[in-house]
Amino acid sequence: MSKQRYIWLLISLFMVYTQGLWERLFSLPPGTTIMLELPLWTYFFLSFKKFLKPTPARLWIIIYILFAFFVSVANNTSIIELAKYIRFFLYFYLLYASLWNSRLSNKQWLTLLKFGIFLIIIQGLGSAFNIFVLGQRIEGHVGLMSTLGGTIASTFPLVIVSIITVLFLFARKQGRKFNWILLLIIISTVLVGYGSGKRAIFFTIPLFISITTLISFFYQKGNAVFYRKIIGIVLIAILSVPLYIFGITTSKGFNYDLSGNENKLEVLITALTYAQEYEKSTSQYGTTTGRSGTTLQVINDSFSSFDKFLFGYGFRSYKDESTAYAIGFTYGIVGFTRDIISGGWLVMLLTFLIISKIILANKSYNYKLTSVLRLIIFAVFVFTHFGYSSDFAVSLKINFLLLILLVFINSPANSNYLKFAVEHYFYSGLKKK
């Protein structure tokens, strides 16, 4: 990659993952995106030739754009509203296409890796400042990434911790420095979730650590070192129980029904009960406020007429009170229901297929490590998109670092460096394609 393009790539990364910092420092309106879009546009301009080369899901993204335009016409939605709705999803694909067709030097990959680790760790520092210096846990403040908040504070730790767990379980050469870096990353991402007051992390992170360990087990049967690492994870989990209980008892919602005299098991049962009731909850007006209830409401409504099934209500209509009233929800929209409401089932399916293709399309070496990484990232995406949020489609704060990893393990342009990295530092058995 040319030096000029590489520098703008780093600038774009930095602005995406520090957007919230600049909003707070300069009292900018939350969600001000021009500061990160200008570097992206510059990078895209310099990368124009890369978009002409074959890239996985290229035909699907073209169909997506054409059909989205057709849906906007059918719903009398303005081009501006259409652009607002799809632009970050298109940015995600353009970044992916430009990197897929670029050959980075070993030095550039190493710098990019170190810079990514730095960006993850400073999120924890930002959250730690809020928690320990300001004495605040503000849902809107997600590390240095966002002032708007939202589900990113849960999705970001989930994605990072899941990936780190895979790397830990497959690492062959593990010095103190490696372990300290992994520990710092995990602490940082947990602070992001805790500092934002997100309850979901208390369920999703333990769940996906367990899923990741189980999937890795099938790829590393008979590896004595791997079994010792599992024991290490179990011991860390046991030692973390007091912190886990403290987090639950100090999180809004979970602690409403606690008297303070419960034992650890009772605290956990109370939290699970609250989460279950919250998922299916309704307002005093009979509208759904939990994700499960809202998802069923949206699906049922989409089958009530052919127009709703094919075209939805119009792009960004999921934010309109009139649409919410017509469907019968107050809160609880996730990724795929956002698309069903806004553009119908075909827009939803195309979004899912494009992101799935980006995650799973491998044209490089197929190591056991990279196979597990793809499976885990795909599992996190499916869980998030269908059960929690639209973070994979509406923001770059999850996808930017993720697509760099995906290009590294999937693109043939940089397969030699992948081979060097995996075979020197990880258990590297090749898996048949």
Beta strands, then each sheet from edge to edge (+ up, - down):
end
